[in-house]
Amino acid sequence: MGEKAPDFTLTDVLGNEVNLYDELANGQCE
């Protein structure tokens, strides 16, 4: 979980890096 693959990383409108894996994990936790 240390490395971030550019293919799975995007930048939101605020310019923050968003990790798609984290997004999916957060979505499942709710």
C-alpha positions in Angstrom: 0.0 0.0 0.0 3.1 2.2 -0.1 3.4 2.8 -3.9 0.8 4.8 -5.8 0.3 3.7 -9.4 -0.5 6.7 -11.7 -3.1 4.5 -13.5 -5.1 4.3 -10.3 -4.5 7.9 -9.2 -6.5 10.9 -10.3 -6.7 14.6 -9.4 -10.0 16.0 -8.2 -11.2 19.5 -9.0 -9.4 20.9 -5.9 -6.1 19.5 -7.1 -5.9 16.8 -4.4 -4.6 13.4 -5.3 -7.4 10.8 -5.0 -6.4 7.2 -4.8 -9.2 5.1 -6.4 -8.4 2.2 -4.1 -9.0 4.4 -1.1 -12.2 5.7 -2.6 -13.5 2.2 -3.1 -12.5 1.2 0.4 -14.3 4.3 1.9 -17.4 3.5 -0.2 -17.6 0.0 1.1 -17.0 1.1 4.7 -20.1 3.2 4.7 
